[in-house]
Amino acid sequence: MVRPNPLWWFGQILLIAAACFFVFFGISLLVAAYQLKDPFSFIMTFFAANLIILISAVMVVGFVMRAYRRLKGYRTRTAQDVDKKNNGAN
């Protein structure tokens, strides 16, 4: 059984961290939008912040699901290999 590559995990953690950064950046931009006096600037900043939050949150969910599936698949294959060895030994 081939173990998951540690470099792949490092890349996934880096992508999750970058996406989380943009979620928090979008939240801070959304809070800052409420302090603007010009209605046009408020609307533009408000929708831009919401778009940043939405896209970044979807990226976080996607990266976490990819890592979970990879980990689950590795554990499932490992358990199946153990079962095959145990059944073959009988």
Backbone atoms as SQL, in Angstrom:
CREATE TABLE atoms (id INTEGER PRIMARY KEY, chain TEXT, resi INTEGER, resn TEXT, atom TEXT, x REAL, y REAL, z REAL);
INSERT INTO atoms VALUES
  (1, 'A', 1, 'MET', 'N', 0.860, -1.186, 0.000),
  (2, 'A', 1, 'MET', 'CA', 0.000, 0.000, 0.000),
  (3, 'A', 1, 'MET', 'C', 0.900, 1.241, 0.000),
  (4, 'A', 2, 'VAL', 'N', 0.608, 2.150, -0.878),
  (5, 'A', 2, 'VAL', 'CA', 1.373, 3.392, -0.989),
  (6, 'A', 2, 'VAL', 'C', 0.798, 4.415, -0.017),
  (7, 'A', 3, 'ARG', 'N', 1.670, 4.982, 0.774),
  (8, 'A', 3, 'ARG', 'CA', 1.237, 5.996, 1.736),
  (9, 'A', 3, 'ARG', 'C', 1.034, 7.329, 1.021),
  (10, 'A', 4, 'PRO', 'N', 0.137, 8.166, 1.543),
  (11, 'A', 4, 'PRO', 'CA', -0.035, 9.503, 0.944),
  (12, 'A', 4, 'PRO', 'C', 1.256, 10.311, 1.028),
  (13, 'A', 5, 'ASN', 'N', 1.532, 11.051, -0.007),
  (14, 'A', 5, 'ASN', 'CA', 2.744, 11.852, -0.094),
  (15, 'A', 5, 'ASN', 'C', 2.678, 13.020, 0.895),
  (16, 'A', 6, 'PRO', 'N', 3.689, 13.183, 1.756),
  (17, 'A', 6, 'PRO', 'CA', 3.669, 14.309, 2.705),
  (18, 'A', 6, 'PRO', 'C', 3.669, 15.671, 2.011),
  (19, 'A', 7, 'LEU', 'N', 4.260, 15.752, 0.844),
  (20, 'A', 7, 'LEU', 'CA', 4.265, 17.009, 0.106),
  (21, 'A', 7, 'LEU', 'C', 2.851, 17.379, -0.340),
  (22, 'A', 8, 'TRP', 'N', 2.041, 16.382, -0.689),
  (23, 'A', 8, 'TRP', 'CA', 0.648, 16.630, -1.058),
  (24, 'A', 8, 'TRP', 'C', -0.115, 17.199, 0.131),
  (25, 'A', 9, 'TRP', 'N', 0.117, 16.628, 1.304),
  (26, 'A', 9, 'TRP', 'CA', -0.558, 17.121, 2.507),
  (27, 'A', 9, 'TRP', 'C', -0.128, 18.544, 2.834),
  (28, 'A', 10, 'PHE', 'N', 1.157, 18.836, 2.667),
  (29, 'A', 10, 'PHE', 'CA', 1.647, 20.193, 2.914),
  (30, 'A', 10, 'PHE', 'C', 0.974, 21.176, 1.959),
  (31, 'A', 11, 'GLY', 'N', 0.825, 20.783, 0.710),
  (32, 'A', 11, 'GLY', 'CA', 0.153, 21.640, -0.281),
  (33, 'A', 11, 'GLY', 'C', -1.306, 21.878, 0.082),
  (34, 'A', 12, 'GLN', 'N', -1.991, 20.835, 0.537),
  (35, 'A', 12, 'GLN', 'CA', -3.393, 20.987, 0.925),
  (36, 'A', 12, 'GLN', 'C', -3.533, 21.912, 2.128),
  (37, 'A', 13, 'ILE', 'N', -2.651, 21.753, 3.103),
  (38, 'A', 13, 'ILE', 'CA', -2.696, 22.621, 4.286),
  (39, 'A', 13, 'ILE', 'C', -2.414, 24.064, 3.890),
  (40, 'A', 14, 'LEU', 'N', -1.481, 24.256, 2.966),
  (41, 'A', 14, 'LEU', 'CA', -1.166, 25.602, 2.486),
  (42, 'A', 14, 'LEU', 'C', -2.359, 26.216, 1.749),
  (43, 'A', 15, 'LEU', 'N', -3.045, 25.430, 0.925),
  (44, 'A', 15, 'LEU', 'CA', -4.222, 25.936, 0.213),
  (45, 'A', 15, 'LEU', 'C', -5.366, 26.260, 1.174),
  (46, 'A', 16, 'ILE', 'N', -5.566, 25.419, 2.169),
  (47, 'A', 16, 'ILE', 'CA', -6.614, 25.676, 3.168),
  (48, 'A', 16, 'ILE', 'C', -6.294, 26.951, 3.940),
  (49, 'A', 17, 'ALA', 'N', -5.029, 27.123, 4.311),
  (50, 'A', 17, 'ALA', 'CA', -4.633, 28.323, 5.050),
  (51, 'A', 17, 'ALA', 'C', -4.834, 29.582, 4.197),
  (52, 'A', 18, 'ALA', 'N', -4.489, 29.508, 2.924),
  (53, 'A', 18, 'ALA', 'CA', -4.675, 30.669, 2.042),
  (54, 'A', 18, 'ALA', 'C', -6.155, 30.999, 1.878),
  (55, 'A', 19, 'ALA', 'N', -6.983, 29.984, 1.725),
  (56, 'A', 19, 'ALA', 'CA', -8.421, 30.215, 1.590),
  (57, 'A', 19, 'ALA', 'C', -9.003, 30.790, 2.880),
  (58, 'A', 20, 'CYS', 'N', -8.536, 30.300, 4.033),
  (59, 'A', 20, 'CYS', 'CA', -8.997, 30.848, 5.315),
  (60, 'A', 20, 'CYS', 'C', -8.581, 32.308, 5.466),
  (61, 'A', 21, 'PHE', 'N', -7.374, 32.636, 4.999),
  (62, 'A', 21, 'PHE', 'CA', -6.930, 34.032, 5.039),
  (63, 'A', 21, 'PHE', 'C', -7.902, 34.923, 4.266),
  (64, 'A', 22, 'PHE', 'N', -8.318, 34.470, 3.076),
  (65, 'A', 22, 'PHE', 'CA', -9.221, 35.284, 2.274),
  (66, 'A', 22, 'PHE', 'C', -10.623, 35.346, 2.865),
  (67, 'A', 23, 'VAL', 'N', -11.036, 34.318, 3.584),
  (68, 'A', 23, 'VAL', 'CA', -12.316, 34.397, 4.294),
  (69, 'A', 23, 'VAL', 'C', -12.250, 35.505, 5.344),
  (70, 'A', 24, 'PHE', 'N', -11.177, 35.510, 6.126),
  (71, 'A', 24, 'PHE', 'CA', -11.038, 36.538, 7.154),
  (72, 'A', 24, 'PHE', 'C', -10.825, 37.924, 6.556),
  (73, 'A', 25, 'PHE', 'N', -10.131, 37.990, 5.422),
  (74, 'A', 25, 'PHE', 'CA', -9.968, 39.265, 4.729),
  (75, 'A', 25, 'PHE', 'C', -11.320, 39.786, 4.254),
  (76, 'A', 26, 'GLY', 'N', -12.145, 38.904, 3.715),
  (77, 'A', 26, 'GLY', 'CA', -13.481, 39.295, 3.273),
  (78, 'A', 26, 'GLY', 'C', -14.353, 39.769, 4.420),
  (79, 'A', 27, 'ILE', 'N', -14.231, 39.104, 5.568),
  (80, 'A', 27, 'ILE', 'CA', -15.001, 39.525, 6.740),
  (81, 'A', 27, 'ILE', 'C', -14.562, 40.909, 7.206),
  (82, 'A', 28, 'SER', 'N', -13.247, 41.146, 7.234),
  (83, 'A', 28, 'SER', 'CA', -12.768, 42.466, 7.657),
  (84, 'A', 28, 'SER', 'C', -13.170, 43.544, 6.649),
  (85, 'A', 29, 'LEU', 'N', -13.189, 43.199, 5.371),
  (86, 'A', 29, 'LEU', 'CA', -13.637, 44.142, 4.350),
  (87, 'A', 29, 'LEU', 'C', -15.123, 44.430, 4.490),
  (88, 'A', 30, 'LEU', 'N', -15.901, 43.425, 4.849),
  (89, 'A', 30, 'LEU', 'CA', -17.331, 43.605, 5.070),
  (90, 'A', 30, 'LEU', 'C', -17.596, 44.519, 6.257),
  (91, 'A', 31, 'VAL', 'N', -16.840, 44.340, 7.326),
  (92, 'A', 31, 'VAL', 'CA', -16.988, 45.217, 8.500),
  (93, 'A', 31, 'VAL', 'C', -16.591, 46.650, 8.142),
  (94, 'A', 32, 'ALA', 'N', -15.526, 46.786, 7.350),
  (95, 'A', 32, 'ALA', 'CA', -15.079, 48.121, 6.953),
  (96, 'A', 32, 'ALA', 'C', -16.084, 48.803, 6.030),
  (97, 'A', 33, 'ALA', 'N', -16.840, 48.017, 5.279),
  (98, 'A', 33, 'ALA', 'CA', -17.822, 48.596, 4.357),
  (99, 'A', 33, 'ALA', 'C', -18.902, 49.364, 5.114),
  (100, 'A', 34, 'TYR', 'N', -19.228, 48.915, 6.301),
  (101, 'A', 34, 'TYR', 'CA', -20.280, 49.590, 7.068),
  (102, 'A', 34, 'TYR', 'C', -19.841, 50.951, 7.609),
  (103, 'A', 35, 'GLN', 'N', -18.573, 51.264, 7.524),
  (104, 'A', 35, 'GLN', 'CA', -18.100, 52.558, 8.002),
  (105, 'A', 35, 'GLN', 'C', -17.952, 53.577, 6.873),
  (106, 'A', 36, 'LEU', 'N', -18.289, 53.178, 5.663),
  (107, 'A', 36, 'LEU', 'CA', -18.211, 54.096, 4.530),
  (108, 'A', 36, 'LEU', 'C', -19.432, 55.006, 4.516),
  (109, 'A', 37, 'LYS', 'N', -19.223, 56.240, 4.113),
  (110, 'A', 37, 'LYS', 'CA', -20.311, 57.231, 4.078),
  (111, 'A', 37, 'LYS', 'C', -21.010, 57.288, 2.728),
  (112, 'A', 38, 'ASP', 'N', -20.289, 57.018, 1.656),
  (113, 'A', 38, 'ASP', 'CA', -20.844, 57.085, 0.310),
  (114, 'A', 38, 'ASP', 'C', -21.646, 55.809, 0.015),
  (115, 'A', 39, 'PRO', 'N', -22.927, 55.936, -0.350),
  (116, 'A', 39, 'PRO', 'CA', -23.752, 54.735, -0.611),
  (117, 'A', 39, 'PRO', 'C', -23.225, 53.861, -1.750),
  (118, 'A', 40, 'PHE', 'N', -22.717, 54.481, -2.817),
  (119, 'A', 40, 'PHE', 'CA', -22.190, 53.698, -3.929),
  (120, 'A', 40, 'PHE', 'C', -20.975, 52.887, -3.491),
  (121, 'A', 41, 'SER', 'N', -20.076, 53.508, -2.758),
  (122, 'A', 41, 'SER', 'CA', -18.891, 52.792, -2.262),
  (123, 'A', 41, 'SER', 'C', -19.287, 51.675, -1.304),
  (124, 'A', 42, 'PHE', 'N', -20.297, 51.929, -0.478),
  (125, 'A', 42, 'PHE', 'CA', -20.771, 50.899, 0.445),
  (126, 'A', 42, 'PHE', 'C', -21.298, 49.690, -0.322),
  (127, 'A', 43, 'ILE', 'N', -22.147, 49.927, -1.313),
  (128, 'A', 43, 'ILE', 'CA', -22.735, 48.823, -2.073),
  (129, 'A', 43, 'ILE', 'C', -21.655, 48.024, -2.791),
  (130, 'A', 44, 'MET', 'N', -20.733, 48.709, -3.438),
  (131, 'A', 44, 'MET', 'CA', -19.665, 48.010, -4.164),
  (132, 'A', 44, 'MET', 'C', -18.780, 47.205, -3.220),
  (133, 'A', 45, 'THR', 'N', -18.406, 47.807, -2.106),
  (134, 'A', 45, 'THR', 'CA', -17.548, 47.109, -1.137),
  (135, 'A', 45, 'THR', 'C', -18.294, 45.962, -0.479),
  (136, 'A', 46, 'PHE', 'N', -19.564, 46.166, -0.170),
  (137, 'A', 46, 'PHE', 'CA', -20.382, 45.127, 0.460),
  (138, 'A', 46, 'PHE', 'C', -20.473, 43.890, -0.423),
  (139, 'A', 47, 'PHE', 'N', -20.804, 44.082, -1.696),
  (140, 'A', 47, 'PHE', 'CA', -20.942, 42.933, -2.587),
  (141, 'A', 47, 'PHE', 'C', -19.593, 42.299, -2.911),
  (142, 'A', 48, 'ALA', 'N', -18.549, 43.110, -3.010),
  (143, 'A', 48, 'ALA', 'CA', -17.218, 42.550, -3.250),
  (144, 'A', 48, 'ALA', 'C', -16.773, 41.690, -2.067),
  (145, 'A', 49, 'ALA', 'N', -17.026, 42.162, -0.852),
  (146, 'A', 49, 'ALA', 'CA', -16.653, 41.402, 0.340),
  (147, 'A', 49, 'ALA', 'C', -17.434, 40.094, 0.415),
  (148, 'A', 50, 'ASN', 'N', -18.724, 40.155, 0.105),
  (149, 'A', 50, 'ASN', 'CA', -19.523, 38.929, 0.122),
  (150, 'A', 50, 'ASN', 'C', -19.058, 37.931, -0.933),
  (151, 'A', 51, 'LEU', 'N', -18.656, 38.410, -2.090),
  (152, 'A', 51, 'LEU', 'CA', -18.147, 37.526, -3.131),
  (153, 'A', 51, 'LEU', 'C', -16.830, 36.882, -2.701),
  (154, 'A', 52, 'ILE', 'N', -15.958, 37.651, -2.086),
  (155, 'A', 52, 'ILE', 'CA', -14.694, 37.110, -1.585),
  (156, 'A', 52, 'ILE', 'C', -14.961, 36.037, -0.537),
  (157, 'A', 53, 'ILE', 'N', -15.869, 36.305, 0.377),
  (158, 'A', 53, 'ILE', 'CA', -16.194, 35.337, 1.424),
  (159, 'A', 53, 'ILE', 'C', -16.782, 34.068, 0.815),
  (160, 'A', 54, 'LEU', 'N', -17.708, 34.219, -0.115),
  (161, 'A', 54, 'LEU', 'CA', -18.362, 33.068, -0.723),
  (162, 'A', 54, 'LEU', 'C', -17.366, 32.173, -1.459),
  (163, 'A', 55, 'ILE', 'N', -16.549, 32.770, -2.309),
  (164, 'A', 55, 'ILE', 'CA', -15.587, 31.981, -3.085),
  (165, 'A', 55, 'ILE', 'C', -14.563, 31.321, -2.167),
  (166, 'A', 56, 'SER', 'N', -14.075, 32.049, -1.177),
  (167, 'A', 56, 'SER', 'CA', -13.077, 31.483, -0.274),
  (168, 'A', 56, 'SER', 'C', -13.659, 30.376, 0.588),
  (169, 'A', 57, 'ALA', 'N', -14.884, 30.533, 1.040),
  (170, 'A', 57, 'ALA', 'CA', -15.507, 29.492, 1.858),
  (171, 'A', 57, 'ALA', 'C', -15.723, 28.216, 1.046),
  (172, 'A', 58, 'VAL', 'N', -16.113, 28.357, -0.209),
  (173, 'A', 58, 'VAL', 'CA', -16.277, 27.184, -1.077),
  (174, 'A', 58, 'VAL', 'C', -14.929, 26.502, -1.295),
  (175, 'A', 59, 'MET', 'N', -13.877, 27.291, -1.441),
  (176, 'A', 59, 'MET', 'CA', -12.543, 26.710, -1.597),
  (177, 'A', 59, 'MET', 'C', -12.123, 25.948, -0.342),
  (178, 'A', 60, 'VAL', 'N', -12.381, 26.510, 0.831),
  (179, 'A', 60, 'VAL', 'CA', -12.040, 25.820, 2.082),
  (180, 'A', 60, 'VAL', 'C', -12.778, 24.488, 2.153),
  (181, 'A', 61, 'VAL', 'N', -14.073, 24.505, 1.876),
  (182, 'A', 61, 'VAL', 'CA', -14.862, 23.270, 1.932),
  (183, 'A', 61, 'VAL', 'C', -14.327, 22.253, 0.922),
  (184, 'A', 62, 'GLY', 'N', -14.008, 22.698, -0.268),
  (185, 'A', 62, 'GLY', 'CA', -13.487, 21.791, -1.293),
  (186, 'A', 62, 'GLY', 'C', -12.157, 21.170, -0.916),
  (187, 'A', 63, 'PHE', 'N', -11.242, 21.976, -0.407),
  (188, 'A', 63, 'PHE', 'CA', -9.933, 21.450, -0.015),
  (189, 'A', 63, 'PHE', 'C', -10.042, 20.488, 1.156),
  (190, 'A', 64, 'VAL', 'N', -10.904, 20.810, 2.120),
  (191, 'A', 64, 'VAL', 'CA', -11.086, 19.925, 3.274),
  (192, 'A', 64, 'VAL', 'C', -11.733, 18.612, 2.823),
  (193, 'A', 65, 'MET', 'N', -12.715, 18.689, 1.939),
  (194, 'A', 65, 'MET', 'CA', -13.345, 17.460, 1.442),
  (195, 'A', 65, 'MET', 'C', -12.347, 16.601, 0.666),
  (196, 'A', 66, 'ARG', 'N', -11.486, 17.229, -0.116),
  (197, 'A', 66, 'ARG', 'CA', -10.481, 16.469, -0.868),
  (198, 'A', 66, 'ARG', 'C', -9.525, 15.756, 0.085),
  (199, 'A', 67, 'ALA', 'N', -9.072, 16.461, 1.112),
  (200, 'A', 67, 'ALA', 'CA', -8.166, 15.843, 2.086),
  (201, 'A', 67, 'ALA', 'C', -8.873, 14.734, 2.865),
  (202, 'A', 68, 'TYR', 'N', -10.128, 14.946, 3.226),
  (203, 'A', 68, 'TYR', 'CA', -10.888, 13.933, 3.955),
  (204, 'A', 68, 'TYR', 'C', -11.086, 12.676, 3.111),
  (205, 'A', 69, 'ARG', 'N', -11.431, 12.870, 1.848),
  (206, 'A', 69, 'ARG', 'CA', -11.620, 11.714, 0.974),
  (207, 'A', 69, 'ARG', 'C', -10.327, 10.949, 0.765),
  (208, 'A', 70, 'ARG', 'N', -9.241, 11.674, 0.652),
  (209, 'A', 70, 'ARG', 'CA', -7.943, 11.005, 0.471),
  (210, 'A', 70, 'ARG', 'C', -7.591, 10.212, 1.723),
  (211, 'A', 71, 'LEU', 'N', -7.801, 10.800, 2.885),
  (212, 'A', 71, 'LEU', 'CA', -7.511, 10.113, 4.136),
  (213, 'A', 71, 'LEU', 'C', -8.454, 8.935, 4.333),
  (214, 'A', 72, 'LYS', 'N', -9.724, 9.110, 4.040),
  (215, 'A', 72, 'LYS', 'CA', -10.711, 8.043, 4.186),
  (216, 'A', 72, 'LYS', 'C', -10.411, 6.912, 3.209),
  (217, 'A', 73, 'GLY', 'N', -10.066, 7.250, 1.994),
  (218, 'A', 73, 'GLY', 'CA', -9.725, 6.231, 1.005),
  (219, 'A', 73, 'GLY', 'C', -8.501, 5.448, 1.404),
  (220, 'A', 74, 'TYR', 'N', -7.515, 6.111, 1.953),
  (221, 'A', 74, 'TYR', 'CA', -6.302, 5.427, 2.406),
  (222, 'A', 74, 'TYR', 'C', -6.636, 4.491, 3.547),
  (223, 'A', 75, 'ARG', 'N', -7.444, 4.938, 4.499),
  (224, 'A', 75, 'ARG', 'CA', -7.814, 4.089, 5.627),
  (225, 'A', 75, 'ARG', 'C', -8.666, 2.914, 5.166),
  (226, 'A', 76, 'THR', 'N', -9.575, 3.149, 4.228),
  (227, 'A', 76, 'THR', 'CA', -10.427, 2.073, 3.728),
  (228, 'A', 76, 'THR', 'C', -9.590, 1.041, 2.992),
  (229, 'A', 77, 'ARG', 'N', -8.673, 1.486, 2.150),
  (230, 'A', 77, 'ARG', 'CA', -7.823, 0.532, 1.429),
  (231, 'A', 77, 'ARG', 'C', -6.938, -0.233, 2.395),
  (232, 'A', 78, 'THR', 'N', -6.436, 0.437, 3.426),
  (233, 'A', 78, 'THR', 'CA', -5.594, -0.233, 4.401),
  (234, 'A', 78, 'THR', 'C', -6.393, -1.292, 5.152),
  (235, 'A', 79, 'ALA', 'N', -7.619, -0.964, 5.536),
  (236, 'A', 79, 'ALA', 'CA', -8.464, -1.928, 6.233),
  (237, 'A', 79, 'ALA', 'C', -8.802, -3.101, 5.318),
  (238, 'A', 80, 'GLN', 'N', -9.029, -2.842, 4.034),
  (239, 'A', 80, 'GLN', 'CA', -9.325, -3.920, 3.094),
  (240, 'A', 80, 'GLN', 'C', -8.115, -4.817, 2.915),
  (241, 'A', 81, 'ASP', 'N', -6.921, -4.245, 2.888),
  (242, 'A', 81, 'ASP', 'CA', -5.707, -5.042, 2.765),
  (243, 'A', 81, 'ASP', 'C', -5.527, -5.938, 3.978),
  (244, 'A', 82, 'VAL', 'N', -5.813, -5.409, 5.157),
  (245, 'A', 82, 'VAL', 'CA', -5.700, -6.208, 6.381),
  (246, 'A', 82, 'VAL', 'C', -6.708, -7.343, 6.354),
  (247, 'A', 83, 'ASP', 'N', -7.929, -7.060, 5.897),
  (248, 'A', 83, 'ASP', 'CA', -8.951, -8.105, 5.800),
  (249, 'A', 83, 'ASP', 'C', -8.538, -9.190, 4.806),
  (250, 'A', 84, 'LYS', 'N', -7.958, -8.795, 3.692),
  (251, 'A', 84, 'LYS', 'CA', -7.511, -9.771, 2.699),
  (252, 'A', 84, 'LYS', 'C', -6.410, -10.662, 3.268),
  (253, 'A', 85, 'LYS', 'N', -5.502, -10.057, 4.019),
  (254, 'A', 85, 'LYS', 'CA', -4.425, -10.841, 4.619),
  (255, 'A', 85, 'LYS', 'C', -4.967, -11.811, 5.665),
  (256, 'A', 86, 'ASN', 'N', -5.914, -11.339, 6.464),
  (257, 'A', 86, 'ASN', 'CA', -6.488, -12.201, 7.506),
  (258, 'A', 86, 'ASN', 'C', -7.311, -13.322, 6.895),
  (259, 'A', 87, 'ASN', 'N', -8.082, -13.057, 5.872),
  (260, 'A', 87, 'ASN', 'CA', -8.890, -14.084, 5.233),
  (261, 'A', 87, 'ASN', 'C', -8.028, -15.062, 4.445),
  (262, 'A', 88, 'GLY', 'N', -6.948, -14.585, 3.887),
  (263, 'A', 88, 'GLY', 'CA', -6.049, -15.456, 3.136),
  (264, 'A', 88, 'GLY', 'C', -5.247, -16.386, 4.034),
  (265, 'A', 89, 'ALA', 'N', -5.043, -15.976, 5.272),
  (266, 'A', 89, 'ALA', 'CA', -4.258, -16.785, 6.201),
  (267, 'A', 89, 'ALA', 'C', -5.051, -17.976, 6.711),
  (268, 'A', 90, 'ASN', 'N', -6.397, -17.911, 6.666),
  (269, 'A', 90, 'ASN', 'CA', -7.218, -19.001, 7.219),
  (270, 'A', 90, 'ASN', 'C', -7.193, -20.188, 6.335);
